[in-house]
């Protein structure tokens, strides 16, 4: 993690200088030991701000498409992600999910902080969508505490179709760990995974204030793409 620390000393001041960052509740994140940081997902740039705000190193398993080499904003973001040790996975059917879970358990087994976006995909309209139950499986299997986190303002920085990032304020609120004890030892039960995931999403919603949608973001985005075809 020495490279992470060195990169952060350069990236964090620049990021905070461009986008003023207000944080609340960082004391809820344990200083050491495995922890899952579960956050809402507004923008591809979300991992960067979490990495800047959280005092300890945070690893994300990001989709390979996120490491784009298109315009200058994408290239800059990709280099920042790689500099702070973020991992990428291939989302091919039947492969991406298993690969991501194996990487995630390994990160937690090493006593590290792991960041995850339970919605699985960026919100298409700023609302909070249904969480995917892989989060609960990971938490109940590893035994790591889940700390909810809410971002605000990142969706205004680089909205779809914009090539030059906007200057705006960003907020991050962190809540206390979610009590998952009612489902302890039940990682193999679908209903328990669903209930535990819903409890985590409810905690994120209390922090973000976003309206909740009882659908998956990926499904809604697919419908929007089909409608625009």
C-alpha positions as CSV (number, residue, x, y, z in Angstrom):
1,X,0.0,0.0,0.0
2,X,3.0,2.3,-0.1
3,X,2.2,3.2,-3.7
4,X,-1.4,3.9,-2.7
5,X,-0.2,6.4,0.0
6,X,2.3,8.1,-2.4
7,X,-0.4,8.4,-5.1
8,X,-2.9,9.8,-2.6
9,X,-0.6,12.5,-1.4
10,X,-0.6,13.8,-5.0
11,X,-4.2,13.0,-6.1
12,X,-6.0,14.1,-2.9
13,X,-4.9,17.7,-2.7
14,X,-5.5,18.2,-6.5
15,X,-9.0,16.6,-6.2
16,X,-10.0,18.6,-3.2
17,X,-8.7,21.8,-4.8
18,X,-10.8,21.3,-7.9
19,X,-13.9,19.9,-6.2
20,X,-14.4,21.1,-2.6
21,X,-15.2,18.0,-0.6
22,X,-17.4,18.0,2.5
23,X,-17.4,14.8,4.7
24,X,-19.4,13.6,7.7
25,X,-19.1,10.5,9.8
26,X,-15.7,9.2,8.8
27,X,-15.2,8.1,12.4
28,X,-17.7,5.2,11.6
29,X,-15.0,3.6,9.4
30,X,-12.8,1.3,11.6
31,X,-9.1,2.3,11.4
32,X,-8.0,-1.3,10.8
33,X,-9.4,-4.7,10.0
34,X,-11.7,-5.8,7.2
35,X,-14.6,-3.5,6.3
36,X,-17.1,-3.2,3.4
37,X,-17.9,0.4,2.4
38,X,-21.3,0.2,0.6
39,X,-22.2,3.4,-1.4
40,X,-24.7,4.8,-3.8
41,X,-23.5,5.1,-7.3
42,X,-24.0,8.4,-9.2
43,X,-20.9,8.6,-11.4
44,X,-17.9,6.7,-12.7
45,X,-15.8,9.1,-10.7
46,X,-17.3,8.0,-7.4
47,X,-14.4,5.7,-6.4
48,X,-11.9,8.5,-6.7
49,X,-13.8,10.7,-4.2
50,X,-14.2,7.8,-1.7
51,X,-10.5,7.0,-2.0
52,X,-9.7,10.7,-1.4
53,X,-12.0,11.0,1.6
54,X,-11.5,7.8,3.5
55,X,-8.3,7.8,5.7
56,X,-7.3,4.3,4.9
57,X,-6.7,2.6,1.6
58,X,-9.9,1.4,-0.2
59,X,-10.0,-1.2,-2.9
60,X,-12.8,-1.4,-5.5
61,X,-13.5,-4.1,-8.0
62,X,-14.4,-2.0,-11.0
63,X,-15.8,-3.1,-14.4
64,X,-13.1,-3.2,-17.1
65,X,-15.0,-0.7,-19.2
66,X,-14.4,1.9,-16.4
67,X,-10.7,1.9,-17.3
68,X,-11.3,3.7,-20.5
69,X,-8.7,5.4,-22.7
70,X,-11.0,7.7,-24.7
71,X,-10.9,11.4,-24.1
72,X,-8.5,13.2,-21.8
73,X,-10.9,13.1,-18.8
74,X,-11.3,9.3,-19.2
75,X,-7.6,8.8,-19.5
76,X,-6.9,11.0,-16.4
77,X,-9.5,9.1,-14.4
78,X,-8.1,5.7,-15.5
79,X,-4.6,6.6,-14.4
80,X,-5.8,7.9,-11.1
81,X,-7.7,4.6,-10.4
82,X,-4.7,2.5,-11.3
83,X,-2.4,4.7,-9.2
84,X,-4.4,3.9,-6.1
85,X,-4.5,0.2,-6.7
86,X,-8.0,-0.4,-8.1
87,X,-8.7,-3.7,-9.7
88,X,-10.7,-4.4,-12.9
89,X,-12.7,-7.4,-13.9
90,X,-14.2,-8.6,-17.1
91,X,-18.0,-8.6,-17.0
92,X,-18.5,-11.4,-19.5
93,X,-21.6,-13.5,-18.6
94,X,-20.8,-16.3,-16.1
95,X,-17.3,-14.9,-15.4
96,X,-17.3,-11.4,-14.1
97,X,-19.4,-12.1,-10.9
98,X,-17.4,-15.1,-9.8
99,X,-14.1,-13.3,-10.5
100,X,-15.3,-10.3,-8.5
101,X,-16.4,-12.3,-5.5
102,X,-13.2,-14.2,-5.3
103,X,-11.2,-10.9,-5.5
104,X,-13.5,-9.3,-2.9
105,X,-13.1,-12.1,-0.4
106,X,-9.3,-12.0,-0.8
107,X,-9.2,-8.3,-0.1
108,X,-11.2,-8.7,3.1
109,X,-9.2,-11.8,4.2
110,X,-6.2,-9.5,4.1
111,X,-7.9,-7.2,6.5
112,X,-8.4,-4.4,4.0
113,X,-11.2,-2.0,3.3
114,X,-13.3,-2.9,0.3
115,X,-15.6,-0.5,-1.6
116,X,-18.7,-1.6,-3.4
117,X,-21.7,-0.1,-5.2
118,X,-24.6,-2.4,-4.4
119,X,-26.7,-0.9,-7.3
120,X,-24.3,-2.5,-9.6
121,X,-24.6,0.3,-12.2
122,X,-24.8,4.1,-12.0
123,X,-28.2,5.5,-11.3
124,X,-29.7,6.8,-14.6
125,X,-31.7,9.6,-12.9
126,X,-30.2,10.3,-9.5
127,X,-32.6,7.9,-7.6
128,X,-31.4,5.0,-5.4
129,X,-32.0,1.7,-7.1
130,X,-32.4,-1.9,-5.7
131,X,-29.2,-3.4,-4.3
132,X,-27.8,-6.6,-5.7
133,X,-27.5,-9.4,-3.2
134,X,-23.9,-10.2,-3.9
135,X,-23.2,-7.6,-1.2
136,X,-25.0,-9.5,1.5
137,X,-23.4,-12.7,0.4
138,X,-20.0,-11.1,0.7
139,X,-20.7,-9.6,4.1
140,X,-22.3,-12.7,5.6
141,X,-19.6,-15.0,4.2
142,X,-16.6,-12.8,5.3
143,X,-18.1,-11.5,8.6
144,X,-16.8,-8.1,7.7
145,X,-18.9,-5.1,9.0
146,X,-20.8,-3.1,6.3
147,X,-20.5,0.7,6.7
148,X,-23.0,2.6,4.5
149,X,-21.8,5.7,2.6
150,X,-23.6,8.3,0.5
151,X,-22.2,10.5,-2.2
152,X,-23.7,13.7,-3.4
153,X,-22.8,16.0,-6.4
154,X,-20.6,13.6,-8.3
155,X,-23.2,13.2,-11.0
156,X,-22.8,16.9,-11.9
157,X,-19.1,16.6,-12.6
158,X,-19.1,14.6,-15.8
159,X,-22.6,13.9,-17.0
160,X,-23.2,11.8,-20.1
161,X,-22.1,13.6,-23.2
162,X,-19.8,16.1,-21.4
163,X,-16.1,15.9,-22.2
164,X,-14.8,18.6,-19.8
165,X,-15.5,18.1,-16.0
166,X,-17.5,20.7,-14.2
167,X,-16.4,22.4,-11.0
168,X,-18.8,21.7,-8.2
169,X,-19.0,20.7,-4.5
170,X,-19.1,17.0,-3.5
171,X,-20.4,15.6,-0.3
172,X,-19.8,12.2,1.4
173,X,-21.8,11.0,4.5
174,X,-20.9,7.9,6.4
175,X,-23.2,6.1,8.8
176,X,-22.6,3.5,11.5
177,X,-22.2,-0.2,10.5
178,X,-25.5,-1.9,9.5
179,X,-26.7,-4.6,11.9
180,X,-26.7,-7.8,9.9
181,X,-26.9,-10.1,13.0
182,X,-30.5,-11.3,12.1
183,X,-29.0,-13.0,9.1
184,X,-25.7,-14.3,10.5
185,X,-24.7,-17.6,9.0
186,X,-27.4,-17.4,6.3
187,X,-25.3,-16.4,3.3
188,X,-26.6,-19.5,1.5
189,X,-30.3,-18.4,1.8
190,X,-31.7,-16.2,-0.9
191,X,-34.3,-14.6,1.3
192,X,-31.7,-13.7,3.9
193,X,-29.4,-12.2,1.3
194,X,-32.3,-10.1,0.0
195,X,-33.4,-8.9,3.4
196,X,-29.8,-8.1,4.5
197,X,-29.2,-6.2,1.2
198,X,-32.4,-4.2,1.6
199,X,-31.3,-3.3,5.2
200,X,-28.1,-1.9,3.8
201,X,-29.8,0.0,1.0
202,X,-32.2,1.5,3.6
203,X,-29.2,2.8,5.5
204,X,-27.7,4.3,2.4
205,X,-31.0,6.0,1.6
206,X,-31.2,7.6,5.1
207,X,-27.8,9.1,4.4
208,X,-28.4,10.2,0.8
209,X,-32.1,11.3,1.0
210,X,-32.6,9.8,-2.5
211,X,-36.0,8.5,-3.5
212,X,-35.8,4.7,-3.7
213,X,-36.8,2.6,-6.7
214,X,-37.7,-1.1,-6.3
215,X,-36.0,-2.0,-9.6
216,X,-32.4,-2.7,-10.7
217,X,-30.6,0.3,-12.3
218,X,-29.2,-2.0,-15.1
219,X,-32.8,-3.0,-16.1
220,X,-34.0,0.6,-16.3
221,X,-30.9,1.7,-18.3
222,X,-31.5,-1.2,-20.7
223,X,-35.1,0.0,-21.3
224,X,-33.9,3.5,-21.9
225,X,-31.4,2.4,-24.4
226,X,-34.0,0.2,-26.2
227,X,-36.4,3.2,-26.3
228,X,-33.8,5.4,-27.8
229,X,-32.8,2.9,-30.5
